[in-house]
Amino acid sequence: MSLWQRLFAIRNSFSLKGGKMLASEKDKYLNWTKEQLIARVLQLENSELRERKRRLALPDKESKKANKQKKVKEFDFSKHNVRFIALKFAYLGWNYNGLAVQKEPTPLPTVEGTIIDALNKCKLVPPVSPNEYKFSRCGRTDKGVSAMNQVISLNIRSNLTNEQQADPQYDSDEIQYVHILNQLLPDDIRISAVCLRPPSGFDARFSCQHRHYRYFFQKEGLDIPKMEEAAKLYLGENDFRNFCKLDGSKQITNYLRTVMSSKISQLSDDFYYFDLVGSAFLWHQVRCMIAILFLIGQGLEEPKLIIEMLTVDQTPRKPIYDMASEIPLILYDCSFENMDWIRTDLNDYKAVKYGKAASALTSKYQMKAEIAKIFKSVLSVDASLGADLKGKTIVNIGDGKGKVIAKYEKMLDRKVMDTAEEVNEKYRQRKKIKNKGMK
């Protein structure tokens, strides 16, 4: 490139107008000596270099955004007081993968996961493992199961000093935990009350006196008096290993559980519910108990079957059978001693707002139920559990459809599972082999 070309290229590259060099400017350099032109080129090159450096120093949009984010201070939990509380809440479990947070990803969110996300979002707890802020639940529910008075306990951020926390007169100055969380939670999960001062040593799981379940079902094809007779046989302390799912990973050896109340109650003309109260329950115990009651209500088994299955010396191995559907089951209540629950003021605007949201949810499901009835009537077929299926039997499992089988086999004539001891031993052996393989 000639000296002239270099001069014109540099001049144009950082011209403020961004245009080509004018003819008058070009004529100005015709009478310059070589030394003058070289000096001018060096001057322009230095100016061009300074301009490039200035442009590089300017942050782009992403850099600006990153700088803004850096300026946002992280919430310092160490500057805030903490208090131990209990929260009472309700949820419709149909859209959730159960209550408890899982170690592995789940196809649906969990109820606890949704609540913990809300707690983190409003900076009520630090972004750490729930165990670190003493998180505890009362009754673990499976996928699809609902709860009306579930309870969790945890350490949570507080506006008050330790002295103020102990004095009820400062309660109105405390963070409004119920309102804040309900603003962030979906309509099918609602916090209903808070206990700001649980008893010393309180734990949502271990301090529970009893748990109250209800399982709803339609009367269709069921002998209710016979089910009522059978339900009473669950009362008292019994070994329920034949009424639960055996899980070797838990290494359970004691299957004795106390049932305080067991009865069939009427909800409406066509709807009933199995009303069950106990100190604690095994995994899937309630769904197994109602499954046996359905068989008795259908006349497929006799009430004495319950006594035979509770007598583990006589029936040491659980017969293979289907437990009832999860959808109609709710954890209705959890009972604790010396808990001062503070509920939302019903006249409060926010409480009215949440009440209207619950009404809208109820209306939506009622509307869907009515439309489903019309859909069923259009099909013009007998869809009852007692319909003629040419000798086949529909076993009621609480889902409205039932399970069609060619021939019903009596419970005590069926194939059986491993004993509880065998299940535990097989798990220990598998774990031992796995641990050896990891060495």
C-alpha positions, 0 to 999 in steps of 0.5 A, spaced: 500 500 500 502 506 497 503 512 502 497 516 499 493 510 500 495 508 507 493 516 509 487 516 506 485 509 509 487 511 516 483 518 515 477 514 512 477 509 518 476 513 524 472 519 520 467 522 525 462 522 519 464 515 516 464 518 509 470 518 504 475 523 504 473 530 500 477 532 494 479 539 497 482 535 503 486 530 498 488 537 494 491 539 501 496 533 501 499 534 494 504 539 496 506 536 502 513 533 503 514 526 504 517 527 511 510 531 512 506 525 510 509 520 514 508 524 520 501 525 518 500 518 517 503 516 524 499 521 527 493 518 524 495 511 526 496 513 534 489 516 534 486 510 530 489 506 536 487 510 541 480 510 538 480 502 538 482 502 545 476 506 547 471 502 543 474 496 547 473 499 553 466 500 552 462 494 555 457 491 551 449 489 553 451 482 556 457 486 560 452 491 562 447 486 565 453 482 568 455 488 572 448 489 574 448 482 577 454 483 580 452 489 584 446 486 587 448 484 594 446 476 596 441 476 602 445 475 608 442 471 613 447 472 618 444 479 619 437 476 621 434 472 627 431 465 626 425 462 630 422 455 630 415 455 628 410 450 625 406 451 619 399 447 617 397 447 610 392 443 605 393 441 598 390 437 593 395 431 591 393 429 584 398 434 580 404 432 585 409 427 585 407 426 593 409 430 599 416 429 600 422 432 596 425 426 592 433 425 591 432 423 583 428 428 578 420 426 578 415 427 572 411 432 577 413 437 582 412 435 589 408 439 594 414 440 599 419 442 593 414 447 591 413 450 598 421 450 599 421 454 592 416 459 595 420 459 602 427 460 598 424 465 593 422 470 599 428 469 603 425 465 609 430 460 609 437 459 606 438 456 599 441 449 603 439 442 605 432 442 608 435 438 614 440 444 616 434 448 618 430 442 622 425 441 616 420 436 619 414 433 616 408 430 620 405 424 615 408 423 608 403 422 603 404 418 596 403 421 589 396 423 588 394 423 595 391 429 598 392 432 605 387 437 609 391 439 615 398 437 614 404 440 618 411 441 617 416 444 622 422 448 621 427 454 623 425 460 619 427 468 618 424 472 623 423 480 624 423 479 632 429 479 637 429 472 641 426 476 647 420 479 643 419 472 640 417 469 646 412 474 648 405 474 644 404 481 644 409 482 639 406 477 634 403 482 630 410 485 628 412 478 626 413 476 618 406 474 616 408 467 614 401 465 612 400 471 607 407 471 604 407 464 602 400 463 600 402 469 595 407 465 592 404 458 592 399 455 587 392 455 588 392 447 590 397 448 596 395 453 601 398 455 608 392 455 613 395 456 620 402 458 623 404 456 630 409 461 633 411 457 639 411 450 638 412 446 645 420 445 647 423 439 643 417 439 638 418 435 631 412 435 626 413 427 625 415 425 632 410 429 636 404 427 632 399 424 637 395 421 631 394 421 624 387 421 621 385 418 614 379 418 610 378 414 603 372 416 599 368 411 595 361 410 591 356 405 594 355 402 587 355 394 588 358 394 595 354 391 602 356 397 606 353 394 613 358 388 611 364 393 610 362 396 617 362 390 620 369 388 617 372 395 619 371 394 626 376 388 626 382 393 624 381 396 631 387 396 637 394 394 636 395 389 630 401 386 626 399 390 619 405 387 615 400 383 610 397 390 609 403 394 607 408 395 602 414 391 604 421 395 603 427 392 605 431 399 604 427 401 610 429 395 614 423 395 618 422 389 624 416 392 628 409 392 624 405 393 630 401 399 629 395 401 633 388 403 630 384 408 634 378 408 630 376 404 624 369 405 621 365 407 614 361 413 614 356 416 609 358 423 606 351 423 601 346 419 598 351 415 594 358 417 597 361 414 603 368 414 606 373 409 610 374 413 616 381 411 620 385 414 626 391 411 628 398 413 631 402 411 625 401 408 619 406 403 614 407 405 607 401 404 603 397 401 609 391 405 608 390 403 601 391 396 603 386 396 608 381 399 604 382 394 598 380 388 603 374 392 605 372 393 598 373 385 596 368 384 603 363 389 600 363 386 594 362 379 597 368 376 594 371 375 601 368 374 608 370 379 614 374 374 618 379 375 612 382 381 616 383 377 622 386 371 618 391 376 615 392 380 622 394 373 625 401 373 622 403 366 625 397 363 621 399 368 615 406 369 615 407 371 608 403 377 604 398 374 599 399 378 592 393 383 591 392 390 588 391 396 593 386 401 592 387 407 588 391 413 591 386 419 588 380 418 593 385 418 599 386 424 604 390 425 610 384 429 613 388 431 620 394 430 624 393 431 632 398 435 636 398 437 644 399 444 646 399 447 639 397 455 639 395 455 631 394 462 629 389 462 623 388 467 617 383 473 619 377 471 615 375 478 614 382 480 611 382 482 604 387 477 602 384 471 606 378 473 602 382 473 596 385 466 597 378 463 599 375 465 592 381 462 589 379 455 593 371 456 590 374 457 583 378 451 584 371 447 587 367 450 581 372 448 576 372 441 578 364 440 579 364 443 572 368 437 569 364 432 573 358 435 570 361 434 563 364 427 565 356 425 567 354 428 560 360 424 556 358 418 560 350 418 558 352 419 551 356 413 551 349 409 552 353 403 555 352 400 562 359 402 566 357 399 573 361 395 577 356 390 577 355 390 569 354 383 566 361 381 563 360 374 561 362 371 567 368 375 568 369 379 575 370 387 576 374 388 582 373 394 586 379 398 587 377 405 588 378 408 581 371 408 578 373 403 573 375 397 577 380 391 575 377 386 570 379 378 572 377 372 568 376 368 575 376 371 582 381 367 586 380 367 594 385 371 598 388 365 602 389 361 596 393 366 592 401 366 591 404 369 596 410 374 597 417 373 601 416 374 609 418 381 611 425 378 614 426 375 607 425 382 604 430 385 609 435 379 608 435 380 600 436 387 601 442 387 605 445 381 601 444 386 595 447 392 598 453 388 600 454 385 593 454 392 591 459 395 596 464 390 594 463 392 587 465 399 588 471 397 592 
